[in-house]
Amino acid sequence: MSVRILFFGYLVEKTGRSSMHINNHNLVSDSEGLKKFLYSEFPHLEGQIFKIAINRELINKKREINDGDEVALMPPYAGG
C-alpha cells in the first residue's frame, strides 16, 4: 500500500516538505486516520485549517483511502 501526500501553501513550511509517501495502509485507511497520522508526525499541524483532496476531489467528510491514491492538503485560498 502506497499513498502519496502533497502539501501546498504554508503547509509546506509547517512540514518542511512538499510531498511524502506512506507505505503502511494500516496508518491511513481513511481520511480521519490520515489526519491522526499527520498530527503525530507533524504536531504543529494540529489546529491548522486545511482542506483534503483525494485524487483531485475535495472531500468534506470521512472517506476511504486506497492503494495508489494521491492526497493533497491545501490551506484556505481565495481567488479572483
Secondary structure, 3 states (H helix, E strand, C coil): CCEEEEECCHHHHHHCCCEEEECCHHHCCEHHHHHHHHHHHCHHHCCCCCEEEECCEEECCCCECCCCCEEEEECCCCCC
